[in-house]
Amino acid sequence: MHALHTQEAAIESDQAQLSALVDSDIDRARRTAELLAPAQKTAISVFATVEDLIDSGVADASVVCTPTDAHRQHATLLAQAGQRILLEKPLTGTMQADREFAAWLDQNYPHAVMLAFQRRFDGALQYAKQLMESGTVGRVFKVVSCLEDSSPAPDGYNSSGILPDMSVHNVDEILWLTGQTPQAAAVIGNCIYSRKLSTAVEDYDDAMLYLWYPDELEAQVTVSRNHVSGYRVETWIYGERGQIHVGRFEQNHHEVVVEAYGRRHRKEPLAFQRFPQRQYGEAMPEFADRFGNAYKTEVAEFLSKCVAGKEFSVTHRDGVRAMEVIDAGMRAVIDRKSGARVAL
């Protein structure tokens, strides 16, 4: 998926090209390269390790979508080799490692990493942000962001926890929408179904992160592995004059609806727009059907900034900020014995 989006964005920019694929399963890399090669004039090299890629000198920038526990190692090697990197979320998966890696980047390669928070590049969410900032629903007092997978993490998956692994997208979305950092956070979590269906070890299969802001604003994040009837992604923005709703669960992620409604007596919506999503014509991960357009727009932004030598709009610092919010919540897990919340 990432290779396809990178190739397409590079071809459309007419200023870059997909030069190589790196995969520890080099046969898989070769198969992918063979599928993509006809779309471009130049050959696509394949390598088994990041070190081999660097030694070859065939690339100036890389998209890193390796397992989370390898993010820091691979991004470090590429940055030291002079490359710029689009790094999949999360930064490292833990608060301490995030801070250490971010400090190292700030000192040595402050403009090397763009963190892949693709929701910022999603047309539907960008439209909702425009509605919010233009005052369509008045002063916003609550934001709710939901992400629910239809199945558990795959067998053998190494998760740092459902909140660091899943909710980092939702948290960044809320930070981006509100432009504010919450004052305190708390988590409610439970294991209620899907955890027993996989060998992956994870703290919860259902969780909620609650965020307290100043000035009468709150936010809620819900993440789950238990939405058995299909992938669910929805956002609500509550204002004093109405509500903005992004997405609705219809088992159809090839169209996302953004709708804003005022109070009950108003007959017409404040805003209504449909956002068609890409149809790949083949089986893809469920998140690709919903965010395919955003992934491609994101990598196009990455390539344009690399070509122009400009700073990225989303960096490792945003990853640390989102993880700080999640970490605060995880240090205040609410259960039957406690009800504490942790200040940020």
C-alpha positions, 0 to 999 in steps of 0.5 A, spaced: 500 500 500 505 505 502 509 503 495 503 504 491 501 510 494 509 513 494 510 511 486 503 514 484 505 521 488 512 521 485 509 520 478 504 525 479 509 530 482 514 529 476 520 530 480 521 524 484 521 516 483 520 510 487 527 507 486 527 501 491 523 497 496 526 494 502 523 488 506 526 482 510 522 478 505 526 479 499 521 475 495 515 479 497 519 485 495 521 482 488 514 481 487 511 488 489 517 491 485 514 487 479 507 489 480 509 496 480 515 496 475 510 497 469 508 504 471 514 507 471 520 508 466 526 506 471 527 500 475 525 498 482 531 495 486 530 491 492 533 490 498 533 485 505 535 491 509 536 498 510 543 498 511 543 495 504 539 500 501 543 506 504 550 502 501 546 502 494 545 510 494 539 509 490 535 513 495 534 520 498 528 519 502 524 513 505 518 511 507 518 507 513 512 502 515 516 497 519 514 494 525 513 499 531 519 497 535 524 498 529 522 505 527 527 508 531 533 504 529 531 504 521 529 512 522 536 513 525 540 509 520 536 513 514 537 520 518 545 519 519 545 517 511 542 524 510 535 522 508 529 525 510 524 520 512 516 519 512 515 515 519 509 511 520 506 512 527 507 511 533 514 514 533 517 509 538 511 506 542 513 508 549 514 515 552 521 514 554 523 512 548 519 517 544 522 523 548 530 520 547 529 519 540 526 526 539 531 529 543 536 526 539 533 528 532 532 535 535 540 536 536 542 532 530 537 532 525 531 536 527 528 536 520 529 529 518 522 526 520 515 527 518 511 523 522 505 519 518 499 522 521 494 521 515 488 524 518 491 531 517 490 529 510 483 526 510 479 531 506 473 529 510 476 531 516 479 537 513 472 540 511 470 538 518 476 543 521 474 548 516 467 548 519 469 548 526 474 554 525 469 558 521 464 558 527 459 554 523 456 550 530 459 556 534 463 555 540 466 548 540 465 544 547 466 537 546 470 533 541 469 525 540 473 521 536 472 513 535 476 508 532 474 501 532 477 495 528 473 489 526 478 484 529 483 483 534 490 484 533 493 479 528 497 473 532 504 474 534 503 482 533 507 486 538 503 491 541 505 497 546 498 497 548 491 499 545 492 506 546 499 507 544 498 503 538 491 505 536 489 512 539 495 516 537 491 517 531 485 520 534 489 524 539 493 527 534 486 528 530 484 532 537 490 536 538 490 538 531 482 540 531 482 544 537 489 547 537 490 546 544 493 541 549 489 538 555 490 539 562 489 532 564 487 525 562 484 518 564 483 512 561 478 506 562 479 500 559 477 492 559 478 486 556 471 484 553 471 479 547 477 479 542 483 478 546 482 471 547 481 470 539 489 472 538 496 470 540 497 478 540 498 480 547 495 487 549 492 490 555 485 491 553 481 490 547 476 496 549 478 503 552 476 510 552 481 516 553 478 522 557 481 529 556 480 535 560 481 542 557 481 549 560 475 553 558 469 548 558 472 544 553 473 536 553 475 530 548 473 523 548 477 517 544 474 510 544 478 505 541 476 498 540 478 491 537 471 489 537 467 492 532 465 485 529 461 488 523 466 492 520 471 498 521 468 504 524 471 511 524 467 517 526 468 524 529 463 528 532 464 536 534 459 539 539 458 546 538 453 551 542 449 552 535 450 545 532 454 539 531 459 536 526 459 529 524 464 525 520 463 518 517 457 514 519 457 506 520 454 503 513 459 498 512 461 502 506 468 506 507 468 508 499 464 514 501 465 519 507 459 523 509 460 530 513 454 533 516 453 539 520 446 540 524 443 545 528 438 545 533 432 541 532 427 546 529 432 548 523 430 543 517 436 544 513 443 542 515 448 547 516 453 543 512 453 537 508 458 534 503 460 527 501 467 525 500 468 519 495 474 514 497 478 510 493 476 503 490 483 499 489 479 493 486 483 488 490 483 486 497 486 491 502 487 492 509 480 495 512 483 502 514 486 503 507 479 503 504 477 509 509 484 513 508 487 511 502 486 518 499 489 521 505 495 516 505 497 518 498 496 526 499 500 525 505 506 522 501 505 527 496 506 532 501 512 529 504 515 528 497 514 536 495 517 538 502 523 534 500 524 536 493 523 543 495 528 542 502 522 545 506 520 543 513 515 538 514 508 540 517 508 534 522 514 532 525 516 527 531 514 533 536 507 532 534 508 524 535 511 526 542 505 531 544 500 525 542 504 520 546 504 525 552 497 525 552 496 518 552 501 516 557 498 521 562 491 517 561 495 510 562 497 513 569 490 514 571 487 508 569 480 508 572 477 501 575 473 499 580 478 501 586 480 508 583 478 514 580 484 519 579 486 523 573 493 525 572 495 532 570 499 533 563 
